[in-house]
Amino acid sequence: MDGETRDTAQDAPDKVSPEQLIGYLRKAHFDGTRGRRGYHQGEVNAFLLRLAEAVEEGEPLAGLVRRHKLTQVRLEHGYEIKEVDDFLAAVVDLDPHAHARPSLRRSGLVTKLFG
């Protein structure tokens, strides 16, 4: 090391840069459902794009996620509800624009989802 102290997203395992989080949101993939309940795929995809826009604008994500209610479908193609809910919880935990950062050590979910 050159003696300089650096505080970047790469140095702290519980932080990600806005660019990294946008990448996670754009590359998200969930198992599909058919014949059982799941979240409407188009609605989930549109919401993930909205969250990516919010990150780009520096807007905290917790309120957006908390207020948004995803539509459940049964006879249409959907996404696994638990997978989507877990992903959104992890995204809120990783939000670089959050006012108060929760502990990311609570369940290992962040590591499971994002490596």
Helices and strands as residue ranges (DSSP letters): H 18-27, E 32-33, E 38-40, H 41-57, H 62-67, E 72-73, E 78-79, H 81-94, H 109-114
